Amino acid sequence: GVEGKILSSRFCRRNSKPFLGICLGLQTAVIGFARDELQMEHANSEEFDSNSNNPKVVVSMPEVSTEELGGTMRLGSRPTVITDRASLASKLYDHRQTIYERHRHRYEVKPAIVPELEAKGLMFTGRGDGGQRMEIAEIPSHPYFVCCQFHPEYESRPMAPAPLFLGLVLAAKGRLENRLKQNGGQLGLLSTDAN
């Protein structure tokens, strides 16, 4: 369940194992990070913990109803602005400033907690909707700890993998750093003329 996902992200984070968290994977990674690094022992998501006394680091989006579930998700292709050109996300997406990925979710990282998370090393390097939505998170000191709110699997194909998947496989094989060096600091998967 959810606690297992939190433990999985914690294991990868603490043991320098490659980790890619997608949608709920981003949310559980943020919960685990807040519990460990911000000493929020009972940090959780509004989706899984209705106890109002526990800190919520993942909340429902303001425009989404949690009462009426039909047709209330954030769906479809949305822009993500990669805010840090030196980030791993930027390198994986060949330094494109704006990428478009498909979404399917009702919950998001609570914007008010972001400065505290970033101060402890979980950087939100991709943002959407005027900078208020956290779309990509990563830990720069980790070999490959990347999370995204969107679903890269919707656009990934066997001979044209999504950048985050190729990055994960290369990191697991110990080849990501070399690939980035060979391609001038980028993955080299996408055309560079789309900046």
C-alpha positions in Angstrom: 0.0 0.0 0.0 0.9 3.6 0.5 3.2 3.0 3.5 5.1 0.5 1.3 5.6 3.1 -1.4 6.9 5.5 1.3 9.3 2.9 2.6 10.5 2.1 -1.0 11.3 5.7 -1.7 13.1 6.0 1.6 15.2 2.9 0.9 16.2 4.2 -2.5 16.9 7.7 -1.1 19.0 6.5 1.8 20.9 3.8 -0.2 21.6 5.8 -3.4 19.5 3.5 -5.5 17.9 4.8 -8.6 14.3 5.9 -8.0 11.5 7.2 -10.3 8.3 8.2 -8.6 5.3 8.8 -10.9 2.2 10.6 -9.7 1.4 8.9 -6.4 5.1 7.9 -6.4 6.0 11.6 -6.2 3.5 12.2 -3.5 4.7 9.3 -1.3 8.3 10.3 -1.8 7.4 13.8 -0.6 5.6 12.3 2.4 8.6 10.1 3.3 11.0 13.0 2.9 8.9 15.3 5.1 8.7 12.6 7.8 12.5 12.0 7.7 14.0 15.4 6.9 11.4 17.8 8.4 10.7 15.6 11.4 7.0 15.5 10.6 6.5 12.0 11.9 2.9 11.8 10.9 3.1 13.7 7.6 0.6 12.4 5.1 -1.8 13.2 2.3 -5.4 14.4 2.6 -6.3 11.4 0.4 -5.1 8.8 3.0 -5.4 10.5 6.4 -8.4 12.4 7.4 -7.0 13.2 10.9 -6.9 17.0 10.9 -4.1 17.0 13.5 -1.6 15.3 11.2 0.4 17.6 8.9 -0.7 17.3 5.2 2.1 17.7 2.7 -0.1 16.5 -0.2 -3.5 18.2 -0.6 -6.4 18.2 -3.0 -6.1 20.8 -5.8 -8.3 23.8 -5.1 -10.3 23.4 -8.3 -11.0 19.7 -7.8 -13.9 18.3 -5.8 -13.1 15.5 -3.4 -16.8 14.9 -2.9 -17.9 14.3 -6.5 -15.3 12.1 -8.1 -16.7 11.8 -11.6 -14.9 14.1 -14.1 -13.0 16.0 -11.4 -9.4 15.0 -12.2 -6.7 17.2 -13.7 -6.4 15.4 -17.1 -4.6 15.8 -20.3 -1.4 17.3 -21.6 -0.1 20.2 -19.5 3.0 22.4 -19.6 5.8 21.9 -17.1 8.5 24.6 -16.9 11.9 23.3 -15.9 13.1 26.0 -13.6 16.7 24.9 -13.1 18.9 24.5 -16.2 21.5 22.7 -14.2 19.0 20.1 -12.9 18.9 16.5 -13.9 15.4 17.1 -15.2 16.8 19.7 -17.6 19.5 17.4 -18.8 17.1 14.5 -19.3 14.8 16.7 -21.4 17.7 18.1 -23.4 17.5 21.5 -21.8 14.0 22.2 -23.0 12.6 24.9 -20.8 9.0 23.8 -21.3 7.8 20.2 -21.7 4.3 18.8 -22.2 3.3 15.7 -20.4 -0.1 14.1 -19.6 -1.7 14.2 -16.2 -4.3 12.2 -14.3 -4.6 13.3 -10.7 -6.6 15.1 -8.0 -3.9 15.7 -5.4 -0.7 17.7 -5.4 2.2 18.8 -3.2 1.1 21.5 -0.8 2.8 24.7 -2.1 3.3 26.1 1.4 5.6 23.2 2.4 7.9 23.5 -0.7 10.4 26.0 0.8 11.0 23.7 3.8 11.4 20.7 1.6 13.8 22.5 -0.7 15.9 23.8 2.2 16.5 20.1 3.1 17.5 19.1 -0.4 14.3 18.0 -2.2 14.3 20.4 -5.2 11.2 21.1 -7.3 12.8 21.6 -10.7 9.7 21.4 -12.8 6.6 23.5 -12.1 3.3 24.1 -13.8 0.5 26.6 -13.7 2.4 29.8 -12.9 4.9 28.1 -10.7 2.4 27.0 -8.1 2.1 23.3 -9.1 5.1 21.0 -8.3 5.6 18.8 -11.4 9.2 17.4 -11.0 11.2 16.8 -7.9 14.7 15.6 -7.5 17.6 15.3 -5.1 20.7 16.8 -6.7 23.1 14.9 -4.4 21.5 11.5 -5.3 22.6 9.6 -8.4 18.9 9.4 -9.6 16.1 10.3 -7.4 13.5 11.9 -9.7 9.8 12.2 -9.2 7.0 13.6 -11.5 3.4 14.4 -11.0 2.6 13.6 -14.6 2.5 10.3 -16.4 5.5 9.9 -18.8 4.3 6.3 -19.6 1.4 7.7 -21.7 3.8 9.0 -24.3 6.6 6.5 -24.0 7.2 3.9 -26.7 9.6 0.9 -27.0 11.8 2.6 -29.5 11.2 6.1 -28.2 11.3 5.9 -24.4 10.3 8.9 -22.3 13.4 10.7 -21.0 12.6 9.8 -17.3 12.5 6.1 -18.1 15.6 6.1 -20.2 17.4 8.1 -17.4 16.3 5.5 -14.8 17.5 2.5 -16.9 20.8 4.2 -17.6 21.3 5.1 -13.9 20.5 1.6 -12.9 23.2 0.3 -15.3 25.6 3.0 -14.1 25.7 4.6 -17.5 23.8 7.8 -17.1 26.7 10.1 -16.2 28.7 8.9 -19.2 25.7 9.3 -21.6 25.2 12.9 -20.4 28.9 13.6 -20.9 28.9 12.1 -24.4 26.0 14.4 -25.4 27.3 17.7 -24.0 25.4 17.6 -20.7 22.1 16.3 -22.0 20.5 13.0 -22.6 20.4 13.5 -26.4 17.0 11.8 -26.9 15.0 14.8 -28.0 15.8 17.3 -30.8 17.5 20.4 -29.5 15.7 22.8 -31.8 12.5 22.8 -29.7 13.8 25.0 -26.9 
